[in-house]
Every structure is written in structure tokens, then in C-alpha cells.
Amino acid sequence: MNSADDYLLLQRPSSLRDAYRDGLLNDTLPFWLKHALDHDYGGYTMSLARDGSLVDSDKGVWQQGRFAWLLGKLYNTVEPKSEWLAAAELGIRFIQERCIDPIDGRMWFHVTQAGQPIRKRRYAFSESFAAIAMAQYARATDSQPHARLAERLAEQFIQHNLNPPPELAKFEDIRPMQSIGFPMITIVTAQELREAISWEAADQWIDFAIEKIEREFVKDDLEVVMESVGPAGEIIDHFDGRTLNPGHAIEGAWFIMLEGKLRNDQRLIQLGLKMVRWMWKRGWDTELGGMLYFTDLGGGQVQEYWHDMKFWWPHNETIIASLLAYLLTGDAQFAAMHQQVHDWSYRHFADAEHGEWFGYLRRDGSLSSSLKGNLWKGPFHFPRMQLVCWKLLDEHLDL
């Protein structure tokens, strides 16, 4: 580990801020604007090779909402560039015209390039990402219809998860289980709608989701944040119940810390901080560096064969969480954490030749796939990390 004198965060925070800002504006965003915009059919094609060439023309609906959100967010919070708004409109129109099932109002997960439906998932995360996109677009264009659509989609996401149709259940009701994904995405979706369109229900749902995470997923006696638990938060002693996703829990932690920061609520900040500390210990690969994808509650075997791979997004979320934790506390342990994950990530994921990041590495950091995008990876976790870290450091430097 470096000495404290070597931490860029401590010694030259302006240089770190510039790296995140310039990386976003001069590398990550230009890559996607150049290669992903589909002017023929609308929306974005995300399944891209290392150099940005198209590998598959199908479209993931998650990524339509996520990129439209990013573009709207940049337009609203960085600079009102017409290029960004026009690119956002490609996704907004495609979502409205091609990604919503006219029969039940739910959204597809996977469509063809022209928008013909291929698959709808049992869960409703497409709705959450479309909601934040619509909210930012509503703010950018002062469009009340898009604001109301954002609210409807957010409510649809929440209600679908609270009362899932029984015919869509993944499992029989012998061993019911719930995931942390729903409450944590509820937090960030509501935060975005509150910021963009002043959604009146935002605080109610944020409070609900944080309380649920703390009551049912955060286990003080074990110093762990569970990925999946039973209906009342009970630990399920089987493969699925014992499997932890440290990066996912750390992502939820920074949502909670950010809410604590906004409210000046030390209890929420402390909740998020302990989640980060615990899950760093559970996820950081002390032998080879980087964040493991899955680990086991008891330190035993994990069923999923990709458990020890290094995916891009847990590293993005850990970079944000460790930075925010340090800025909230001034505790050098979080500066050290940030330096470790930042350095490892930029050394292994970054593509110096073609820009952007690779998504999938083996445990030792060697490249597993050179894809830059697919149905799951697109311009979201990485550029969001760059934007959030840039703005956090801007605020820190202005103090």
C-alpha cells in the first residue's frame, strides 16, 4: 500500500478531479457518441467491439434509458450542448415508441434494432432507467408530459416489485427470497426524479428503501450486507442465500451516504460507511487486487463460475463510494481504499488505444473479452463514476 503522502486524493485532488472530468468529456463520451447513435432506427446500438465497430444490432432497453439519462444529466448539470440534447432525444423517442408494450404498459428488456420485441424480463428495471431518462429530458426541455411519464414509470417499477404478478415468479413459493437490487435502485431512481423534476413522492420511497435495506439486508452481527434474504430478512443457508455481491452492496452504500450528505443526516452517513468497510473486506482481492464479483458469506464455495472475475461496474461503484466516504469523514483509510481501487481499475480496464473501458477481466486482471458494450454494459456505470467523482471533487475544492 502506498504511503499517505502518495495518495493523489490527499495531495493533489484537483489533478484527480481533472482526470475524471477530462476522461468523461474527452474519452468516454466521444466513444459512445461516435459509435452508438442509430440515426436510421433511433436509439442506440451498444454491442460494440473494442474499436467501436458493431458486433450485434439488437438493443438492450436498459441501455437506451441509461444513455439517454447520461446525456440529459450532462445537458442539465454540465453544459446545455445541443449535440447532447439531440442524442438524448434519439433514445427518448425510441423508448416511447418501441420499448413499451402497448398491451400491459410494461417495458421490454431486449428488442431488435428497429424495436421489435424479443424479450421481457420478470423484473421491471427497464422502467427505472427509463424513468430517470425521462426526468432529465423533462428538465432539459421543460416538458410536463415527460415529467409525468417519468413519475409513472418510477411508480410502475416500485409497484411491480412490491406486488409482482405471481405468473412471473422465478421460483416456486417454497423458499421465497428477495434481493437488495429493488430497494437500492428505488433510492437512486427517486433521488434522480427529485433532483430533476421535484417528484413529490421521492422522500417517501427513499425512506422506505433505506429502512428496508437496514432492517433486512444489513447484518451487524456478521458485519455483512446480504445480496439476497428471505421475506423478513432471514439468511437462507443455500448457495443463492449465501452468495454476496460486494460491489452491489457498495453501490447501495454510496446512494445512502449521498442521501445522508444531502440531508445532513449522520445516521445515514454512518450506515453507508459501515456498509463500505464491511463489503470492501468481503470483496477486495488481497492476493491479486481488484474487486471479486461474488464471495460466500462463510468464506466457502460460490456456485457461479464467474465469481472471481473482475467486472468493470463493481470497480466504478467502489471508486465512487471510497471517494465519497473520504470526503465525508477525512479518514485516510478511505483515501487508501480509493487509491487502491482507482489505480488497479485504470491499470487493467482502460483501453489506451481505442478509449473507454473493457468490461470483463479474469481474476489476474488479464482480458477475458474485448467487448466495449452488450445488453448489460453501456455508457452508464463508468461515465456516471466519472461525473459523480468530478462533481464531488469540484465541491470539495470549492470549500
N, C-alpha and C positions, 0 to 999 in steps of 0.2 A: 504494500500500500504506500502511496506517496506520502511525504510529509505535508503537514498543513500548509507550509509555505508554497507548495507546488500546485495547490488547488486553484484552478482558474476562477472558480466561483468566488473564492475568497480574495484573490489578489487582483484579478482583472475582470470583474463582472461585465464591464462594458464590452470587452472582447468576446465574451461568451454570448452576450445579447446580440452583437453584430453577427456572430456565426449563425445563430438561429434565424435571425431576420433575413440575412443575405442568402442563406441556404434555401429558405422558403421562396423568396421572391426571384432569385436568380437561377435556381436549380430545380427544385421540386415542382413548383407551379408551372414553369415553362415546359417541363417534360410532359405534363398532362395536357396542358393547353395545346401543345403541338400535336399530340398523338391520339387523344381520346375523344375529341369533339366529332360528333357524327352529324354533319350538315345535310346528309341525304335523308336520314330517317329520324333525326332528333336524338336527344340524349347522348350517352357516352358509351364508347366501346372500351372496356377495361382490360381485356385479356391480351396483354402485351408482352412481347419478348423483351430481352434486355435492352435492345436498341429502340424500343417503342413500336416495332412492327407488329401488325395484328396477327394474333395466334388463333383467335376464335371470335366470331362476330356476335355471339349471344351476349345478352346483357343481364347482369345481376341488378335487381331492383334496389337492394341495399345501397349499391354504389351510385345509383342515379341520385338518390336523396343525399348521400354523403357529399358528393362533389358539388351538387347544387348548393348545399348548405355552406361548404367552404367558400365558394365563390361569393355567395351573398354575404357571408360574415366578413370577408376581406373588403367587399364593397362598402359595407356599413361601418367598419371599425378601422380600416387602414387608409383606403383612398377610394372615392367613387369613380372608378375607372369604367368607362363604357364597355370595354372589352370583357371585363369580369361580369358585368351585369348581362351582357348578351350571351355569354357562355352559360351563366346560371339559367337563363330563360330556356336554353335548349333542354336542360334537364327538367325544369319545372313543367314545361308543356308536355314533354314525353311522359312524365309521371301522371299528369292529369288525364292525358288522352289514351295511354297504353298500359298503365301499371295498376289500375284499379278495376277489379272485377265488377261489371255493371249489375251482376245478379245479387251478390251479397254485400257489395261495398268494401270487401277486404282487398288487400293488395297481393299481387303476385310476388314471388321470390325470384323467378328466372323466366326471361322472355327471349324471343328471337330478336335479331337486330331491328326488325320492323315493329316489334312489340307484340307479336303473337304469344299468348301464354304457354309456357312449358310446365311450370310447377308453382304450386302454392304450398308454403310450409304450414305446419300446425300452429306455429307461433306467429306473433304479429310485429316482429321487429322492423319489417319494411315500413310499417306505419310510423314508427317512432322516428326513423331517419327522414321520411318524407315530411313529417310534421316540422322538424327543425329547419328543413329546407324551405318550406312554405312560409315559416315565420320570418326568416331572414329576407326572403323575397318580398313579403308583405311590407316589411320595414323599408326596404330599398325603394319600393315603388308606391308606398302609401296605399296599398291595396287591401281594403277591408275584406273582400271575398277570399283572398289568400290567407288573411289572418284567421278568418272563421274556419277555413279548411284546415289550417294548422291545428286549431283547437279541436276540431272534430277528429282528426287523425290521432292526436295525442290521447284523447278520451277513448278512442277505439282501441288503441294499444293497451291502455290501462285496463279497460273493462274486459277485453278479451283474455288478459292474463288473470284477472281476478275471477272470472267466470268462464273458463274455457269450455267450448262445446264438447260434450262427452264423446262424440263421434270422432274428435280429433286427438284424443288421448294417445300418447306414445306407448304407454304401458297399461296393462290391466290394473285394477284398483286393489291389488293385493299388497303392494308396497308403495304407497304414494310418496312422491318426492317433489321438492321444489328447488329451483335454482336461484342463486343470488343475482342472475342476469336481469330478471324483471325489476326488482326494486332499484338496482343501481342505475339501469337505463331510465327508469322513471325519474330519478333525481336529475340527471343531466338533461333529459328532454324538457322537464319542467323549468329548469334553470334557463335553458335557451329560449323558451317561449316567454318566460317572464322578462328576460332582458330585451327580446326583440319586439314583442307585441303587448307587454304588460298583462300576461294571462292571469286572470283573477284567481284561478284555481291552483296556481303554481305552488304557493307555500303549503297549501293543504296536502298536496301529493308529495312534496319533498319531505315534509314532516312524517307522513305515513311511511315512506320508503326508508328513511333513515332509522326510524323506530323499529321497523321490521328487520332491517339488517342487524341492528344492535341486539335485538331480542332473540333472533332466531339463528343468525349465522356467526356472530362474534362469540367465541368461547374463551372466556377469561381463564378458566381453569386449565385449558390446554394451550393457551396462547396461540390461537389459530383463528383464521376466518375460513369457514367452510364454503365450498362451492355448491354443494347440494345437501339438503337436510330433509327430514320428514316434515309433515304439515305443521307441527308445533315446534320445530327446530331440533328435533331429536336426531342424533347421529345414527346413521344406518350402516351397520358393520358388514358391508359388502363392497365389492370393487367400486361401484359407482358412488357410494356414500363416502368412502374413504379417500377418493381422488380429490386432490386440491389443485387449484389453478392460481398460483401465486400472483401472476400478472393481472388476472381479472380482479382479484381482491384489492390489489394495489391501485388499479384504476378506480374502483369504487371508493377507495380511501381518499384519493385526491378530490373526487366530487364532494365528499363530506367535508374535507378540510377547506375547500373553496367556499362551501356554504357557511362554515364557521367563520371564515375570514370576512365574508360579506355581512354577516350578522353580528360580528364581533362577539362570537359565542365560543368561549374557551372550551366548553364541554365537548362541542362538536369537533373542534380542532384536536383535542386530546384523543378523541375516539379515532379520528383518521390517523393520527401519528402512531398510535399503538398498532393499528392495522398494518401500516407500512413496516414498522420494525419487525413485527411477527412474520410477515409474509416475505420480507427480504431474507430472513433466516431460513425460511422454508424453500425459497426459490433460487437464491443465488448459488451458482455452481462454484464452490470454493476450490475445486480442482482445476477447472478449465475456464472459468469466467462465464459471464452471461447468465440469463435467466432461463431456468428449466421450464418446460411447458407445463408438465404435470408432475406432482410429487404425491406421496402417500401420507396420510395422516399419521401413521405409526412408523414411518420410515421404511416401509416394506415395498412390495412389488406393485407396480401400476399396470393395469391391463392394456391401456392404449399404447400401441407400438411407437408412436411419435413422442412419447413422454419426455425424452431427454433431448429432443430437438430444440433449436433456438429460433423462435418465430420473431418477426420484426415488432409486432404490436406490444407484447409484454415489455419490451425494452423501451418503446416510446412512452408507455404509461409509467414505468418506473423512473424514467428521466424526469417527467413532469412532477411526479409525487415527491421524489427526493429533493428536487429544487424547491417546490412549494414548502415542504417540511423545513428545509433550512431557512428559508426566508421568513417563516412564521416563528421560528424558535432561535435562530442563530446558533444552533447546536452543530458543532463540527462533525459529528457522526453522520449527519445527513449530507454535509458537503462531501465527505469521503465517499458515501454511498453514490452520490450524484457523479462524482468524478469517475468512479469505477464503471458504472453502467454507461455513462456517456462515452468514455474512452473505448470500452470494449465494443459498443454498438457501432461507433463511427469507424472503427478499425475493421470490422467484419461485414457490416451490412452495406456500407456506402459503395457506390459504383463510380469510381473516379472517371471512367471513360464515357459513360452514357448518362450519368446523372441518376437521381432518385436512389432508392434503396432496394436491394434484394429483400425477399420476404422470408426465405426458408434456408436455414443452415443446419448442418449436423452438429452434434454436441461439441465437437472440437472447433467449431467456427468455420469449417470448410463449407463450400457452397453445395446445397442439395438441389436447388432449382434456380435457374437464371430468370424465371418469370418476374416481371415487374407488376403484373396485375392478373386477376382472375375474378371469379364470382365473390371472393372473400377479401381480396386485397385490392385497394384502390387508393385514391388521394384522400385519406381520412386520418388514420392514426398518426402517421408520420408528419404530414403538414399541420395537423392540429397540435402536435407536440411542439413543432417549431413556432407556431403562432402563440400558443399559450406561454411557452418559455420566454419568447421575445417580450410579450406584454408584461409578464411578471417581473422580468429584469428591468424593463423600462420604468415600471412603477417603483421598484427598489432603488434605482439610480436617481429618481426624482425626489426621494425622501430627503 
